[in-house]
């Protein structure tokens, strides 16, 4: 059975046991019976955290939860109101995401954050819209999510076309810095909602950007397959000078191993999806994980809130790298907390109005800040280019936020230390 549980935090952002919470709740009830001179404060906002806790995307869901674990005490220390978190597992299944969203709402959730996967997020969005409950999207790129006229969905994550547009711009900058561009590219993409929408956006937008290369091979594949020898053989046979990947985590690992096995050494591997920059990938691949360039949403290390998040994350998880699973889940918490603080109430229409009026400048992601348009989309959020170097993803693009220079072309598999 899918998991649904509540986690309680004290006013310092520390976890409490259920027994301690019950005791404090009883004391609060007694205190509430006494009239207050200035009236009663708003109750805690009950926030449902809906993520893949099991199934093929379970590792990524666990990573998103690390952003929650660090984010709650950090936001509390910065003066944001307390939240009561309710956790649910999508099991990496769209139908379970739908049923769990409904279960969270029936259990009292007043706002939901989720769901990482585009298909699961679409399902949860339908439930939230039907029940007039705000959904704050942490990660999901499918364009349709904010094109259906929903009034209760708010996304601070770029759509597929936005990701592709920034990828083209960052690729041009990368090629200019390195003085070398590929003439041919093979596209390998997962065949799920996310991968299909990104591939569609790529072909639709390519003519506008007049890229120096031609896409000579397109391979759609099941991300949950066990091996990808055929996919890599197709890319290698196309003689593509570079590879563009739209992947997940486990398939990114398997694809890399297959490239090494077949001695396929393109000019570079470019990714516009998760997997290639994640700790699990970097640990599994070692030196073979280096030099990959991910063109994805990322945090801007120059921002004050980013520095606070990075410091808190490093203290809590010293052996992990801060990435978008953490930063964008943290920003979803930031959006929810900011709206609740301004609304001063848990009433759904007041929260909706506060979310519509969001204007956060002190955030962490690349771009000018967080502000939603009439569709519930933040149109100004930007992507960065990060390259794996020595087991760490380092920002190389755009220049204004870069921390190091790119290695391009990538080093051959046998030329690594």
C-alpha positions in Angstrom: 0.0 0.0 0.0 1.3 3.5 -0.8 2.6 5.4 2.2 0.9 8.4 3.7 2.3 9.8 7.0 2.6 13.1 8.8 5.9 14.6 10.0 5.8 17.2 12.8 8.3 19.9 13.4 8.8 22.2 16.4 9.3 26.0 16.0 13.0 25.5 15.5 12.5 23.2 12.5 13.4 20.0 14.4 11.4 16.8 14.0 9.0 15.9 16.9 7.6 12.5 17.8 3.8 12.0 17.4 3.5 11.7 21.2 5.2 15.0 21.8 3.1 16.7 19.2 -0.1 15.4 20.8 1.0 16.8 24.1 1.8 20.2 22.6 -1.5 20.1 20.7 -3.4 19.5 24.0 -1.6 22.4 25.7 -2.3 24.6 22.7 -6.0 23.7 22.9 -6.2 24.8 26.5 -4.4 28.1 25.7 -6.7 28.7 22.7 -9.7 28.6 25.1 -8.3 31.8 26.7 -9.1 35.0 24.8 -6.1 36.7 23.2 -5.8 40.5 23.2 -4.7 40.6 19.5 -6.8 37.6 18.3 -5.8 34.1 17.3 -2.8 33.5 15.0 -3.3 31.5 11.8 -2.9 27.7 12.3 -0.1 25.8 10.7 -0.4 25.1 7.0 -0.8 21.4 6.2 1.4 20.7 3.2 1.3 17.4 1.3 4.6 16.3 -0.1 3.8 14.0 -3.0 6.9 12.3 -4.5 8.1 9.0 -5.9 9.4 7.3 -2.7 9.6 3.8 -4.3 9.7 2.4 -7.8 12.2 3.3 -10.6 12.3 6.9 -9.5 12.5 6.2 -5.8 16.1 7.5 -5.5 15.2 10.8 -7.1 12.2 11.2 -4.8 14.5 10.5 -1.8 16.8 13.2 -3.2 13.9 15.7 -3.4 13.1 14.9 0.2 16.5 16.0 1.2 15.6 19.4 -0.1 12.6 19.3 2.3 14.6 18.2 5.2 17.1 21.0 4.8 14.5 23.6 3.7 12.1 23.4 6.7 14.5 24.5 9.4 16.2 27.0 7.0 12.9 28.8 6.2 11.9 28.7 9.8 15.2 30.4 10.8 14.5 33.1 8.2 11.1 34.0 9.8 8.7 32.0 7.7 5.7 30.3 9.4 5.6 26.7 10.5 4.4 24.0 8.2 2.9 20.6 9.1 4.1 18.1 6.4 2.1 15.1 5.2 4.1 12.7 3.0 2.8 10.4 0.3 4.4 8.1 -2.2 3.5 8.0 -6.0 5.4 4.7 -6.4 6.5 6.1 -9.8 3.0 5.4 -11.1 0.5 8.0 -12.5 -2.6 6.3 -11.2 -1.1 6.1 -7.7 -0.1 9.8 -7.9 -3.8 10.6 -8.6 -5.2 8.5 -5.7 -2.5 9.7 -3.3 -3.3 13.4 -4.1 -6.9 12.7 -3.3 -6.0 10.9 -0.1 -3.8 13.8 1.0 -6.6 16.2 0.4 -9.2 14.1 2.3 -6.7 13.8 5.1 -6.5 17.6 5.5 -3.8 18.8 3.2 -4.3 22.5 2.3 -1.6 22.7 -0.3 0.4 20.0 -2.2 4.0 20.1 -3.4 5.1 17.6 -6.1 5.5 15.4 -8.0 8.9 15.4 -10.0 7.5 13.2 -12.8 5.5 15.1 -15.4 2.9 12.4 -15.8 2.3 12.1 -12.1 2.2 15.9 -11.7 -0.5 16.1 -14.5 -2.6 13.5 -12.6 -2.2 15.3 -9.2 -3.0 18.7 -10.9 -6.4 17.4 -12.0 -7.2 16.3 -8.5 -6.1 19.6 -7.0 -8.0 21.6 -9.5 -11.2 19.6 -8.9 -10.8 20.2 -5.1 -9.7 23.8 -5.2 -6.4 23.0 -3.5 -3.1 24.7 -4.6 -0.5 22.5 -6.2 3.0 24.0 -6.1 5.1 22.1 -8.6 8.7 21.4 -7.6 9.8 19.6 -10.8 7.8 18.8 -14.0 8.4 20.2 -17.5 5.4 19.0 -19.6 4.1 22.2 -21.2 0.4 21.2 -21.0 0.4 21.5 -17.2 0.1 25.3 -17.4 -1.8 25.5 -20.7 -5.1 23.9 -19.6 -6.5 26.9 -17.8 -5.9 25.6 -14.3 -6.3 28.2 -11.5 -4.8 26.2 -8.7 -1.4 25.1 -10.3 1.8 27.1 -9.8 5.0 26.0 -11.4 8.5 27.5 -10.7 10.2 25.1 -13.1 10.8 25.6 -16.8 8.6 23.9 -19.4 10.1 21.6 -22.0 10.3 24.4 -24.7 12.0 26.7 -22.1 14.6 24.1 -21.3 15.3 23.4 -25.0 15.5 27.2 -25.8 18.1 27.7 -23.0 19.9 24.5 -24.0 20.4 25.9 -27.6 21.7 29.2 -26.2 24.0 27.6 -23.8 25.3 25.2 -26.4 26.2 28.1 -28.7 28.1 29.7 -25.9 29.8 26.5 -25.1 30.9 25.9 -28.7 32.1 29.6 -28.9 34.2 29.2 -25.8 35.7 25.9 -26.9 36.2 27.0 -30.5 34.7 23.7 -31.8 31.1 22.6 -32.6 29.7 19.3 -33.7 28.3 19.0 -37.2 26.0 16.1 -36.4 24.1 15.0 -33.3 22.2 11.9 -32.2 19.2 12.4 -29.9 18.4 9.6 -27.5 15.3 10.3 -25.3 13.0 8.4 -22.9 9.6 7.7 -24.3 7.6 9.0 -21.3 5.7 12.2 -21.0 8.8 14.3 -20.2 11.1 12.8 -22.9 8.5 13.0 -25.6 7.6 16.6 -24.9 11.2 17.7 -24.8 12.0 15.9 -28.0 9.0 17.5 -29.7 10.1 21.0 -28.5 13.6 20.3 -29.7 12.6 19.6 -33.3 10.0 22.5 -33.3 12.5 25.1 -32.1 15.7 24.0 -33.8 15.2 26.0 -37.1 14.7 29.2 -35.1 18.1 28.9 -33.5 20.1 27.9 -36.6 22.3 25.5 -34.7 25.7 24.4 -36.4 24.7 20.8 -36.4 22.1 18.5 -37.9 20.3 15.8 -35.9 21.1 12.6 -37.9 19.5 10.0 -35.5 16.6 10.0 -33.1 16.1 7.1 -30.7 13.2 6.9 -28.3 13.6 4.2 -25.6 12.0 2.8 -22.5 13.9 4.3 -19.5 13.2 1.2 -17.4 15.0 -1.3 -19.8 17.9 -3.3 -18.5 20.4 -2.7 -21.3 20.7 -0.2 -24.1 23.2 -1.9 -26.5 20.9 -1.4 -29.5 20.3 2.3 -28.8 24.1 3.0 -28.5 24.8 1.0 -31.7 22.3 3.2 -33.6 24.0 6.4 -32.3 27.4 5.0 -33.1 26.4 3.9 -36.6 25.0 7.3 -37.4 28.6 8.7 -36.9 27.1 11.5 -34.8 29.8 13.7 -33.4 27.9 14.5 -30.3 25.0 12.9 -28.3 22.0 14.7 -26.8 20.4 12.8 -24.0 17.0 13.2 -22.4 17.1 10.5 -19.7 16.4 9.5 -16.1 18.8 8.1 -13.5 19.2 4.3 -14.0 19.2 4.6 -17.8 21.9 7.3 -17.7 24.1 4.9 -15.9 23.4 2.0 -18.2 23.8 4.2 -21.4 27.2 5.4 -20.2 28.4 1.9 -19.5 27.3 0.8 -22.9 29.1 3.7 -24.6 32.3 2.7 -22.8 31.8 -0.9 -23.7 31.3 -0.1 -27.4 34.1 2.4 -27.3 31.8 5.1 -28.7 33.6 8.4 -28.0 31.6 11.4 -29.3 32.8 14.9 -29.1 30.5 15.3 -26.1 27.5 14.1 -24.2 24.8 16.8 -23.6 21.8 16.2 -21.4 18.6 18.1 -20.8 17.2 15.9 -18.1 17.9 14.3 -14.8 20.3 11.4 -14.2 23.7 12.6 -15.5 24.5 15.1 -12.7 23.1 13.1 -9.8 25.1 11.7 -6.9 24.0 8.1 -7.7 25.3 8.5 -11.3 28.6 10.1 -10.2 29.3 7.4 -7.6 28.4 4.6 -10.0 30.4 5.9 -13.0 33.5 7.4 -11.3 35.8 8.8 -14.0 33.5 7.8 -16.8 30.9 10.2 -15.4 33.1 13.2 -15.9 32.9 15.7 -18.8 29.1 15.2 -19.3 27.4 18.6 -19.8 23.9 18.9 -18.4 21.8 21.9 -19.7 19.2 22.0 -16.9 17.6 24.2 -14.2 20.2 24.9 -11.5 20.8 27.2 -8.5 22.7 30.4 -8.9 25.5 30.2 -6.4 25.9 34.0 -6.3 22.5 34.6 -4.7 22.3 35.0 -0.9 19.6 32.4 -0.4 21.6 30.0 -2.5 24.6 30.4 -0.2 22.3 29.8 2.8 20.9 26.7 1.2 24.3 25.4 0.1 25.7 25.9 3.6 22.8 24.2 5.3 22.9 21.3 2.8 26.6 20.8 3.2 26.2 20.6 6.9 23.4 18.1 6.8 24.7 16.1 3.8 28.4 16.6 3.6 29.0 13.8 1.1 26.4 14.9 -1.4 26.2 17.6 -4.1 23.5 20.2 -4.1 21.4 19.9 -7.3 18.0 20.8 -8.7 16.2 18.0 -6.9 17.1 19.8 -3.7 17.0 23.4 -4.8 13.7 23.3 -6.7 12.0 21.3 -4.0 13.3 23.9 -1.5 11.9 26.7 -3.7 8.5 25.0 -3.8 8.6 25.1 0.0 9.7 28.7 -0.2 6.8 29.6 -2.5 4.3 27.8 -0.2 5.7 29.4 3.0 5.9 32.9 1.4 2.2 32.7 0.2 1.1 31.4 3.6 3.0 34.2 5.4 1.3 36.9 3.3 -2.1 35.3 3.3 -2.1 34.9 7.1 -4.6 32.2 6.9 -5.0 28.6 5.6 -8.2 29.5 3.6 -7.8 28.1 0.1 -8.9 31.2 -1.8 -6.6 33.4 0.2 -3.7 31.1 -0.4 -4.6 31.0 -4.1 -4.6 34.8 -4.3 -1.3 35.0 -2.4 0.3 32.5 -4.8 -0.9 34.5 -7.8 0.7 37.6 -6.3 4.1 35.9 -5.6 7.1 38.1 -6.3 10.2 36.5 -4.6 13.6 38.1 -5.4 15.5 36.3 -2.7 15.4 32.8 -4.2 18.0 30.2 -5.3 17.4 29.2 -9.0 19.0 30.9 -12.0 16.9 33.9 -13.2 15.5 37.2 -11.8 13.2 35.5 -9.2 9.8 33.8 -8.8 6.7 35.4 -10.3 3.8 33.6 -11.9 1.9 34.7 -15.0 -1.8 34.2 -15.5 -1.3 30.6 -16.3 0.6 29.8 -13.1 4.0 29.6 -14.8 7.1 31.4 -13.8 8.3 32.5 -17.3 11.6 34.0 -16.2 13.3 31.0 -14.6 16.5 30.1 -16.5 18.7 27.1 -17.0 22.5 26.7 -16.6 25.1 24.4 -18.0 26.9 22.2 -15.5 29.8 19.8 -16.2 30.8 16.8 -14.1 34.4 17.3 -12.9 36.0 14.9 -10.4 32.6 13.7 -9.2 31.1 17.1 -8.8 28.7 19.0 -11.1 30.2 22.5 -11.7 28.5 25.4 -13.4 30.2 26.3 -16.7 27.4 28.3 -18.4 26.3 31.0 -18.7 29.6 32.9 -18.1 28.1 35.3 -15.6 27.4 32.4 -13.1 30.2 30.0 -14.1 32.6 28.7 -11.5 35.0 27.0 -14.0 35.8 26.7 -17.7 34.4 23.9 -19.8 36.3 20.8 -21.1 35.1 20.4 -24.7 35.5 18.0 -26.5 35.2 15.5 -23.7 38.2 13.3 -23.0 38.3 9.7 -24.4 37.3 6.9 -22.1 40.8 5.6 -21.9 42.4 9.0 -21.4 41.0 9.6 -18.0 43.0 9.4 -14.8 
